[in-house]
Amino acid sequence: MNAPRELRVSKDRRTLTVTYHDHEPFELSAELLRVTSPSAEVQGHSPEQRVTVPGKRNVAISRIEPVGNYAVRIVFDDFHDTGIFTWNYLHQLGHDKDGVWAAYLASLQEKGLSRG
């Protein structure tokens, strides 16, 4: 997957717009990005270790840092900064965001957790 043509953080720091050359722009909320961070802290080392992260309704993006030519590190205002978001991961998340979001909300409900 090639690098996106543009990554743009909204003025309120709560949305990342990702534009690839071959697709309409994806709008990804900071909350969605934070709770699906590809970090070991969130994903664990196997699907059984995946963590449902509650209380991130108001999280914002502090900054985005390039990682080589293949990814970015998104730093959130809750100081989470260990997720490396590859171009493939962002593209997949953009395509699957509705299903990913629904699964996240179901997991919160199942575990009695809140978006905060």
Phi, psi and omega in degrees: 000130177284161178296149176298155177289326182207142168239125182226125177267132180295162181300326180276001176068017185252359180220136173248123175260125182246122180243116174263158183298328189254017187208157172297153179300145174259135171254120182242124180289151176301322180298313179299314179299319182293316184280348176247017180311134179283024179280157176296329179302322181265313187277341185069195180251005175199163180304328180291338182266358182302137183256135171271116186266113179269171168071029184246018181307322186256016180292149179229163179270121178279314179195167177234131181240132177294146174234102183055214178254016189235354188194175170226153171258126177259124178258125182260161183287356171267012176076006174290127183212020185259000180274129175257110183267101179287163178300320178297317181296315179297320179296313179297316180298321177298318180289324188254013191300324181295316179291320179296317180295316179299318179294322178297313180298320178295320179294319176301312182297315181300325183264003179068032181255168183233153174290341176080000000 
